[in-house]
Amino acid sequence: MKEKKFAIYLLAGIFTIAVVAPFLWMLSTALMTTAQTLEQPPNPIPSPPTLDGTKEVFSRLPFLTLLGNTILVSIGRVVGTVLICSFAAYALAIIKVPGSRLILLLVLSLIMVPGDIFIIPAFEIISSIKLTNTLVALFLPSIFDAFGVFLLYQFFRGVPRELIEAARVDGASHLRILFTMVFPIARSGLISLSILTVLAEWKELLWPIVVNRSIDKMTLGPGLALLRGTYTTEWNVLMSAGVLAALPMIIIFLFLQKKFIASIARSGLK
């Protein structure tokens, strides 16, 4: 039994190191000078640590503007995704509209389709309604998420049918049932979907470059890509920007990790 526990802890430690090591290396590089990043063999410990890379980030990029855009776009995408996916999951799991099983299979099939193939039609639609080079264009095509529908469907299935039927007998509308009864029961699932949606938006790179042209309408992903040079790259500057961009996500996950892990466990996903 002790050997089994030791093996589990050993594997957990190895996986933890594998996950944390790249971030620690990024943080170490961010605290170096440009000359230190080019040393051979590489020295993982900056001596002495410096914030020159961070200063360069703010001098070369409108970092606060990019961060503000990313926050606004993430909020818009989270609100839109949670609402759209909730309506779809409620219709499939609670109302059980005709053909709901077939519709669910079609939704699940979208998970296997690469999202990049929708870029051209999405751009044509955004362009036709004259939303290019706006913040709305960054999240509007992404508010429907097939995985989000499936995730919430798993939670909504666990809502007791007796509660739904009792509410319908009392004259409650479907919207009232969704917001006052289903949402509180499926709270951890909504938090999980929100975290995954923010993470997806935070690392988005291709779509903002396609639909927007002005740096003031960009998010962090394309902004950080501008720091990579054609012939040479100042890695301390790029890693400093990476650390600054990753910190909000790390803080959010640390505060909500229990809800996130609980939602994944309850939904039966691995």
C-alpha positions in Angstrom: 0.0 0.0 0.0 2.8 2.4 0.9 4.6 1.5 -2.4 1.4 2.4 -4.3 1.1 5.7 -2.6 4.7 6.5 -3.2 4.3 5.7 -6.9 1.2 8.0 -7.1 3.0 10.8 -5.4 6.1 10.3 -7.6 4.0 10.5 -10.8 2.2 13.5 -9.5 5.5 15.2 -8.7 6.9 14.4 -12.1 3.7 15.8 -13.8 3.8 18.9 -11.6 7.4 19.6 -12.5 6.6 19.1 -16.2 3.8 21.6 -16.0 5.5 24.2 -13.7 9.0 24.1 -15.2 8.1 26.0 -18.5 6.5 28.8 -16.5 9.5 29.0 -14.1 11.8 29.2 -17.1 9.7 31.9 -18.7 9.8 33.9 -15.4 13.5 33.4 -15.1 14.1 34.6 -18.7 11.9 37.6 -18.1 14.2 38.7 -15.2 17.3 38.5 -17.4 19.1 41.0 -19.6 19.3 40.4 -23.4 22.9 39.4 -23.0 22.1 36.8 -20.3 19.5 35.1 -22.5 22.2 34.5 -25.2 24.8 32.9 -22.8 26.0 29.4 -23.7 25.5 27.2 -21.8 22.2 28.8 -20.7 22.0 29.9 -17.0 18.5 29.4 -15.6 19.1 31.8 -12.7 19.2 35.6 -13.5 22.1 37.3 -11.8 21.1 39.9 -10.9 17.4 40.0 -11.7 16.3 42.9 -13.7 13.0 44.4 -14.9 14.4 45.8 -18.1 12.3 43.4 -20.2 9.1 44.5 -18.5 10.0 48.2 -19.1 10.6 47.4 -22.8 7.2 45.8 -23.0 5.4 48.9 -21.9 7.5 51.1 -24.2 7.0 49.0 -27.3 3.3 48.0 -26.9 0.2 49.7 -25.6 0.1 46.9 -23.1 -2.7 48.3 -20.8 -4.9 48.9 -23.9 -4.3 45.4 -25.1 -5.1 44.1 -21.6 -8.2 46.2 -21.3 -9.4 45.0 -24.7 -8.8 41.4 -23.7 -10.8 41.8 -20.5 -13.7 43.4 -22.3 -13.7 40.8 -25.1 -13.5 38.0 -22.5 -16.4 39.4 -20.6 -18.5 39.7 -23.7 -17.6 36.2 -24.8 -18.3 34.7 -21.4 -21.7 36.3 -21.1 -22.7 35.4 -24.7 -21.4 31.8 -24.4 -23.0 31.1 -21.1 -26.4 32.4 -22.3 -26.4 30.7 -25.7 -25.0 27.4 -24.3 -27.5 27.5 -21.4 -30.5 28.0 -23.7 -29.3 25.2 -25.9 -28.6 22.8 -23.1 -31.9 23.6 -21.3 -33.8 22.9 -24.5 -32.0 19.6 -25.0 -31.9 18.4 -21.3 -35.0 19.9 -19.7 -37.6 20.6 -22.4 -36.4 17.8 -24.6 -37.5 19.3 -27.9 -38.3 16.9 -30.8 -35.2 15.4 -32.2 -33.1 16.5 -29.2 -30.9 13.4 -29.3 -30.1 14.0 -33.0 -29.5 17.6 -32.3 -27.1 16.7 -29.4 -25.2 14.3 -31.7 -24.9 17.1 -34.3 -23.6 19.5 -31.7 -21.1 16.9 -30.4 -19.9 16.4 -33.9 -18.9 20.0 -34.1 -16.3 19.4 -31.4 -14.3 17.2 -33.8 -14.3 20.0 -36.5 -11.3 22.4 -36.4 -12.5 25.9 -35.6 -10.2 27.4 -38.2 -12.3 26.3 -41.1 -15.0 28.7 -40.0 -12.7 31.8 -40.2 -13.5 32.7 -43.8 -17.4 32.5 -43.5 -17.2 34.2 -40.1 -15.1 37.1 -41.6 -17.6 37.4 -44.5 -20.5 37.7 -42.0 -18.7 40.2 -39.8 -17.7 42.2 -42.8 -21.2 42.2 -44.3 -22.6 43.7 -41.0 -19.7 46.3 -40.9 -18.2 45.1 -37.6 -14.6 44.7 -38.7 -12.0 46.5 -36.6 -14.3 46.5 -33.6 -14.1 44.7 -30.2 -17.5 43.1 -30.8 -16.1 41.3 -33.9 -13.5 39.6 -31.7 -16.1 37.6 -29.7 -19.3 37.6 -31.6 -18.6 34.5 -33.8 -17.3 32.5 -30.8 -20.2 32.8 -28.4 -21.6 29.4 -29.5 -19.5 26.6 -28.1 -20.3 23.0 -28.8 -18.3 21.7 -25.8 -20.1 24.3 -23.6 -23.5 23.0 -24.7 -22.4 19.4 -23.8 -20.9 20.4 -20.5 -24.0 22.3 -19.4 -26.2 19.5 -20.8 -24.5 17.1 -18.4 -25.3 19.4 -15.4 -28.8 20.2 -16.4 -29.7 16.5 -16.7 -29.1 16.3 -13.0 -31.8 18.8 -12.1 -34.7 16.9 -10.4 -37.6 16.6 -12.8 -40.0 17.1 -9.9 -38.7 20.6 -9.3 -39.2 21.5 -13.0 -42.7 20.1 -13.0 -43.7 21.8 -9.8 -42.5 25.1 -11.1 -44.4 24.6 -14.4 -47.6 23.8 -12.4 -47.1 27.1 -10.5 -47.0 29.0 -13.8 -43.2 29.7 -14.0 -41.9 30.3 -17.4 -38.9 28.4 -18.8 -36.7 31.5 -18.5 -37.6 31.9 -14.8 -36.9 28.2 -14.2 -33.6 28.5 -15.9 -32.4 31.5 -14.0 -33.9 30.9 -10.6 -33.7 27.1 -10.3 -31.3 25.5 -12.9 -28.5 28.1 -12.7 -28.0 27.8 -8.9 -27.9 24.0 -9.1 -25.5 24.0 -12.0 -23.4 26.9 -10.6 -20.1 24.9 -10.7 -20.7 24.0 -14.3 -21.3 27.6 -15.3 -18.1 28.6 -13.5 -16.1 25.9 -15.3 -17.5 27.0 -18.7 -16.6 30.6 -17.9 -13.0 29.7 -17.0 -12.6 27.7 -20.1 -14.1 30.5 -22.2 -11.9 33.1 -20.7 -8.8 30.9 -21.3 -9.8 30.3 -24.9 -10.2 34.0 -25.5 -7.1 35.0 -23.6 -4.9 32.9 -25.9 -6.7 33.7 -29.2 -4.3 34.7 -31.9 -5.5 34.1 -35.5 -9.0 35.6 -35.4 -8.1 39.1 -34.1 -5.4 39.4 -36.8 -7.9 38.5 -39.5 -10.8 40.7 -38.4 -9.0 43.7 -37.0 -6.2 45.9 -38.3 -5.6 48.6 -35.7 -3.3 47.7 -32.7 -5.8 49.6 -30.5 -8.5 47.0 -31.3 -6.2 44.0 -30.7 -6.0 41.7 -27.8 -2.9 40.3 -25.9 -2.3 37.4 -28.3 -1.6 39.3 -31.5 0.1 42.1 -29.4 2.6 39.7 -27.9 3.3 38.3 -31.4 4.5 41.7 -32.5 7.4 41.4 -30.1 8.9 38.5 -32.1 11.4 40.0 -34.5 12.0 38.9 -38.1 15.7 38.1 -37.6 16.3 38.2 -33.9 14.1 38.2 -30.8 14.8 39.7 -27.4 13.6 36.8 -25.4 13.6 38.6 -22.1 11.1 41.2 -23.5 8.9 38.5 -25.0 9.0 36.4 -21.8 8.2 39.4 -19.7 5.1 40.1 -21.8 4.2 36.4 -21.5 4.4 36.6 -17.7 2.3 39.7 -17.6 -0.3 38.2 -19.9 -0.4 34.9 -17.9 -0.8 36.4 -14.4 -4.5 37.3 -14.6 -5.3 33.7 -15.7 -3.2 32.2 -12.9 -4.9 34.4 -10.3 -8.4 33.5 -11.6 -7.6 29.8 -11.6 -6.2 29.9 -8.1 -9.4 31.5 -6.8 -11.7 29.3 -8.7 -9.8 26.0 -8.9 -12.0 24.1 -6.4 -15.1 25.0 -8.4 -13.4 24.1 -11.6 -12.2 20.7 -10.4 -15.6 19.9 -8.8 -17.4 20.7 -12.0 -15.2 18.5 -14.1 -15.7 15.6 -11.6 -19.4 16.0 -11.4 -19.8 16.1 -15.2 -18.1 12.8 -15.5 -15.4 14.2 -17.8 -11.7 13.3 -17.6 
